[in-house]
Structures are given as structure tokens and as C-alpha cells.
Amino acid sequence: MFTLKGTAKPPNWAVQPCMNGGFENVDLIVWMRTAALPNFRKLWRLVNRNANDVQSNSLFRNGLPSGVYEIRINSSKLLVNRLDSTFFS
């Protein structure tokens, strides 16, 4: 495997990347692709809402069910207010 030549794999890495879809990971390939211009956004994912889709009768077809949802974010990065920073004055 010439793409990983000179690198060491983790001790518990059981499957080679090419056998695990590592070179076919479309999400990663799109994420790594450079956008056309600095202010362009890259297309990340299309949601298929076709009537013939197997999941068209799924629970989330009309959105999330009613309820209370919580997102917890743990980050060790320092957030700097853009207006208070000396770099952006």
C-alpha cells in the first residue's frame, strides 16, 4: 500500500484502510476538497426524499418528534470575541 508508506498503523487497527472504505469515503473526500472561492460553501450532503425511498415512511420524515432536545459541546479551544481581539481591530 504505497499511500501509507513510511507510516505506522495503530496496534488495534484490524482492517486496512482500502478494505474499510477509507479511499471511498465520499464525506471525507468532499470535506477535503478546496472550495472554488473563499466565500463559497461546499456541498456536503444531499437528503434524498424520494417517494420510492425505503426511509420515506421513517419517523423523521416530517422533522423530529416533539420533545426536549439538548446538545452538549465540550471544547478545550479558547474562544476569542472578534471585536475584543487586538488581531482584528
N, C-alpha and C positions, 0 to 999 in steps of 0.2 A: 504494500500500500504506500505509494510514493507521496501521497498528500500529508501523511503523518510522520514522514521520515525525520528522525532526529528528536522525536518527542517521546515521552514516557506516558503510558496509559495508567490510570488508577488501578490499584491492586484488585478491586472488586468489579472491574469492567468486564463483564462476561461476553458481551456481543460487540463485534466490530462495527464501527460507525456505518460502513456501507451496507451492512446486513440489517441495521436498525433504522434505516430510512434517513440516516444522517446527511446523505447527499441529495435527498429528495424532500427535505423539509421545506416546503414552499413558504411557510410563515417566516422562517429564518432567512431564506433567500430574499424575500421581498423586504424584510426589515433591514438587511444589509445593503440593499441596492440604494444608490445615491439618487436623491430627488432631482428633477430636471432643473429647478431653480431653488434658491434658498428659502423662498416663501411658499413653495409648493408642498402639499401634503401627499404622502404616498398612499396608494390604495392598499389597505391591509387585509380586509376580508369582505366578501360578498355574502349576504344572507339569502339563501335560496328559499323563497316562499311559494314555490310552485305547487299547484293543486295536486300534482302527481307525486309530490314528495312524501316519503314514508313518514316523516315527522310532522306533516301538515296538521295532524289531529293531536298534536302534543299539548301538554299543559301550558306551554309558554307561547302559544300561537297568538294570543291577544295581549301579550305582556305578562309580567309577573303577577302571581296571585296576590290578593290584598293581604297585607300583614306588615310587620315591622322588620326592616332590614338594617343591618349595621355593617359598616366597612371599617375595619381596624387597620391602620397603617403604622408599622414600626419602621423607623428610619434612623440611621445614625448620621445622616448628612446634615450639615449646617445650612439652614435656610437663611438667605440674606434678603432683606427687603431692598428692592431695586432702588427706591428713592433714597434710602439711608446709606447706601454704599458709596464710598468715595470713588469707586471704579466707574460708576455710571452717572456721575454728576455733570 
